[in-house]
Amino acid sequence: MILHLQSVPPRNGFVWVRHGLKVMQRKPFALMGLFALAIVVPGLVSIVPVIGPLLALAALPLISLGFMLASHQVLQSHTPTASVFVQPLQLTPERRKAQLMLGLAYAVLFILIMLLSQWVDAGATERFRTVMQAGPKADPQAVAAAATDPNLLASMLTQSVLLTLISIPFWHAPALIHWGGQSVLQALFSSTLGVWRNKGAFAMSGLAWIGLVFGASMVISLALALLGLANLMFIASVPLVLVIGTAFYCSLYFTFIDCFMFGAPRDLPVPPPHPPVPPTSGGSGPGTTTSQALPPSDPPH
């Protein structure tokens, strides 16, 4: 499939958020089930000593690609299953190897960042955790000193900045390998170009997701406070995380469509009463609807 690097206006970032929410609304239980699976399985795998955390981290690029495939299937009036997470490994040996190499590279970089932030931390996080374990009896001055430790702040800043930076080349790389047949290095480079060229849209999308999380949290907190159930905030936040997390992962598909194909439409088409016939061609023109402009679930080998 031939992919074309596109530039979109910043307002398209809000379109990505809206489309992610709408796709989730079409198949909420199936998609939220996939999101829960994507949390639980890596968490269980990470328990295995040494190799477990590496495998859990290496699976993250495949998880993001799996949700892109799931969003595509929902738009085609199909119900996605857990098979979306293994479909990228069922294409050509070259693409399977590239996906595995990409996951391994992500895991190694993630671990290196954690080690670097731990070195910058110099034990500040452990000291803060020890102070907080005292609970209400903790010395306020000790808590303040631990929380404002320069090493702790430097570690948090290092971790946040570096994780954000590595997310840029890995954002679209799995999809570029899956649908574009690109090599690992080429996919990482193309993804970086795509994100940079559309940085305004990504910034607007990020602000929209942050605003949505804070807004929903405030509404839930206020409602629970009025009902005298403020102590249930943690329990109430679980479905919130499930819904917004699922919608976010569903929106990844539209970031790819906008950055490398012909642009997402202003609104999603009304789903047809019967599943449409899968497209037989690998591309589409700018005037087509989303369901017509989507890449096929199984790209040509």
C-alpha positions in Angstrom: 0.0 0.0 0.0 1.3 3.5 -0.9 1.1 5.9 2.0 1.4 9.6 1.7 2.6 11.9 4.4 -0.1 14.5 5.1 -0.4 17.9 6.9 -3.6 18.6 8.8 -4.7 21.7 10.7 -4.5 21.8 14.5 -8.3 21.5 14.9 -8.1 18.0 13.6 -6.7 17.0 16.9 -10.2 17.5 18.3 -11.6 15.4 15.5 -9.4 12.5 16.5 -10.8 12.7 20.1 -14.4 12.8 18.8 -13.9 9.9 16.5 -12.3 7.9 19.2 -15.3 8.4 21.4 -17.7 7.6 18.7 -16.0 4.4 17.6 -16.0 3.2 21.3 -19.7 4.0 21.5 -20.4 1.6 18.6 -18.9 -1.5 20.2 -18.3 -0.4 23.8 -18.1 -3.8 25.5 -15.9 -5.4 22.9 -13.5 -2.5 22.8 -13.4 -2.0 26.6 -12.8 -5.7 26.9 -9.8 -5.4 24.6 -8.5 -2.5 26.7 -8.9 -4.5 29.9 -7.1 -7.4 28.2 -4.3 -5.1 27.1 -3.8 -4.1 30.8 -4.3 -7.4 32.5 -2.2 -9.7 30.3 1.0 -7.6 30.2 0.6 -7.1 33.9 0.5 -10.9 34.5 3.4 -11.4 32.0 5.5 -8.8 33.8 5.4 -11.0 37.0 7.7 -13.5 35.4 11.3 -12.7 36.6 13.7 -11.0 34.2 12.0 -11.9 30.8 8.5 -10.9 31.9 8.9 -7.1 32.1 10.8 -7.2 28.8 8.0 -9.1 27.0 5.3 -6.8 28.5 7.1 -3.7 27.3 7.8 -5.2 23.9 4.0 -5.9 23.4 3.0 -2.2 23.7 3.6 -1.3 20.0 1.5 -4.3 19.0 -1.2 -3.3 21.4 -1.5 0.2 19.8 -1.6 -1.4 16.4 -4.2 -3.9 17.6 -6.5 -1.0 18.5 -6.1 0.5 15.1 -7.2 -2.7 13.5 -10.1 -2.9 16.0 -11.2 0.6 15.1 -11.1 -0.3 11.4 -13.2 -3.4 12.0 -15.8 -1.4 14.0 -16.1 1.1 11.2 -16.7 -1.9 8.9 -19.6 -3.0 11.2 -17.6 -6.0 12.6 -17.0 -6.8 16.2 -13.3 -6.9 17.0 -11.8 -9.8 19.0 -8.5 -10.4 20.7 -7.2 -11.7 17.4 -6.4 -8.0 16.4 -3.3 -8.3 18.7 -1.8 -11.2 16.7 -3.0 -10.3 13.2 0.2 -8.1 12.6 2.3 -11.2 13.2 0.4 -13.3 10.6 1.5 -11.4 7.5 4.8 -11.9 5.7 7.9 -13.1 7.7 9.6 -9.7 6.9 6.8 -7.7 8.6 6.5 -10.1 11.5 10.3 -9.8 12.1 10.0 -6.0 11.8 7.2 -5.9 14.4 9.1 -8.0 16.8 12.3 -5.9 16.3 10.3 -2.8 16.9 8.8 -4.1 20.1 12.2 -5.2 21.4 13.7 -1.7 20.6 10.9 0.0 22.5 11.4 -2.3 25.5 15.2 -1.7 25.6 14.7 2.1 25.3 12.1 2.1 28.0 14.3 0.2 30.4 17.3 2.5 29.6 15.1 5.5 30.5 14.0 3.9 33.7 17.6 3.2 34.6 18.7 6.8 33.8 15.8 8.3 35.8 16.7 6.0 38.7 20.3 7.2 38.6 19.1 10.8 38.6 16.7 10.0 41.4 19.6 9.0 43.8 17.1 7.3 46.2 14.8 10.3 46.5 11.7 8.3 45.4 12.4 5.7 48.1 12.8 8.3 50.7 9.5 9.9 49.7 7.8 6.6 49.8 9.2 5.8 53.3 8.0 9.2 54.6 4.5 8.7 53.1 4.1 5.2 54.7 3.7 6.9 58.1 0.3 8.1 56.9 -1.4 10.8 59.0 1.4 10.6 61.6 4.0 11.7 59.0 6.0 14.8 59.9 4.7 17.6 57.6 8.2 19.1 57.3 9.7 15.7 56.4 6.9 15.2 53.8 7.5 18.6 52.3 11.3 18.1 52.2 10.9 14.7 50.5 8.4 16.0 48.0 10.5 18.9 47.0 13.8 17.0 46.8 15.6 18.3 43.6 16.6 14.7 42.7 13.0 13.5 42.8 11.8 16.4 40.6 14.7 15.9 38.2 14.0 12.2 38.0 10.3 12.8 37.2 11.2 15.4 34.6 13.8 13.2 33.0 11.4 10.3 32.8 8.5 12.3 31.4 10.5 14.1 28.8 12.4 11.0 27.5 9.2 8.8 27.4 7.5 11.5 25.5 10.4 11.8 23.0 10.5 8.0 22.3 6.7 7.9 21.8 7.1 10.1 18.8 9.0 7.7 16.5 7.0 4.7 17.9 3.6 6.4 17.5 2.9 5.3 13.9 5.8 2.9 13.4 3.7 -0.3 13.9 1.1 0.8 11.5 3.7 1.9 8.9 5.2 -1.6 9.1 1.8 -3.3 9.0 0.2 -1.3 6.2 3.2 0.3 4.5 5.6 -2.6 4.6 8.4 -0.3 5.9 11.5 -1.4 7.6 12.0 -0.6 11.3 14.2 2.3 10.8 12.2 3.7 8.0 9.0 3.4 10.0 10.6 5.2 13.0 11.8 8.0 10.7 8.4 8.3 8.9 6.5 8.3 12.2 8.7 11.1 13.5 8.1 13.2 10.4 4.3 12.5 10.6 4.1 13.6 14.2 6.3 16.6 13.7 4.5 17.9 10.6 1.2 17.6 12.5 2.4 18.7 15.9 -0.3 21.3 16.2 -3.0 18.6 15.9 -1.3 16.3 18.3 -1.0 19.2 20.8 -4.7 19.9 20.5 -5.5 16.3 20.9 -3.4 16.0 24.0 -5.0 19.0 25.6 -8.5 17.7 24.7 -7.8 14.3 26.4 -6.3 16.1 29.5 -9.4 18.4 29.7 -11.7 15.4 29.2 -10.1 13.5 32.1 -10.0 16.4 34.5 -13.5 17.5 33.5 -15.0 14.0 34.0 -13.1 13.6 37.3 -14.4 16.9 38.7 -18.0 16.0 37.8 -17.7 12.5 39.4 -16.0 14.0 42.5 -18.7 16.7 42.9 -21.5 14.1 42.4 -20.0 11.8 45.0 -19.4 14.6 47.4 -23.1 15.8 47.2 -24.2 12.2 47.8 -21.8 11.8 50.8 -19.9 9.1 49.0 -16.5 10.8 48.5 -14.7 7.7 49.8 -15.9 5.8 46.7 -13.9 8.1 44.3 -11.3 5.4 43.6 -13.9 2.8 42.7 -15.8 5.3 40.5 -12.6 6.2 38.7 -12.2 2.7 37.4 -14.9 2.9 34.7 -13.8 6.4 33.9 -10.3 5.1 33.1 -11.7 2.2 31.2 -13.9 4.4 29.0 -11.4 7.2 28.3 -8.5 4.8 27.9 -10.4 2.8 25.3 -11.5 5.9 23.4 -7.9 7.2 23.4 -6.6 3.9 21.9 -9.4 4.0 19.3 -8.4 7.5 18.3 -4.9 6.3 17.3 -6.4 5.0 14.1 -7.5 8.4 13.0 -4.1 10.0 13.8 -2.6 7.5 11.3 -5.3 8.1 8.7 -4.8 11.9 8.9 -1.0 11.8 8.9 -0.4 9.2 6.2 -3.5 8.8 4.0 -6.2 11.1 2.8 -7.4 12.7 6.0 -10.2 11.7 8.4 -13.7 13.1 7.5 -15.4 15.7 9.6 -17.7 13.1 10.9 -18.1 9.4 10.9 -20.6 7.9 8.4 -23.7 6.2 9.8 -23.0 2.5 10.0 -24.8 0.5 7.3 -27.5 -2.0 8.3 -25.4 -4.9 6.9 -21.6 -5.4 6.9 -20.2 -3.8 3.8 -18.2 -5.7 1.3 -14.5 -5.4 2.1 -12.6 -3.1 -0.2 -10.6 -4.7 -3.0 -8.2 -1.9 -3.6 -5.4 -0.6 -1.3 -6.1 3.1 -1.5 -8.8 5.7 -2.1 -9.2 9.2 -3.3 -9.7 12.3 -1.1 -13.4 12.5 -1.7 -14.2 9.1 -0.2 -15.7 8.4 3.2 -13.9 6.9 6.1 -15.2 3.4 5.6 -14.0 3.6 2.0 -10.7 5.2 2.7 -9.6 2.8 5.4 -6.7 0.4 4.7 -7.8 -3.3 4.5 -7.4 -5.4 7.6 -5.0 -7.7 5.8 -2.6 -5.7 3.6 -1.2 -7.4 0.5 1.8 -9.5 1.3 
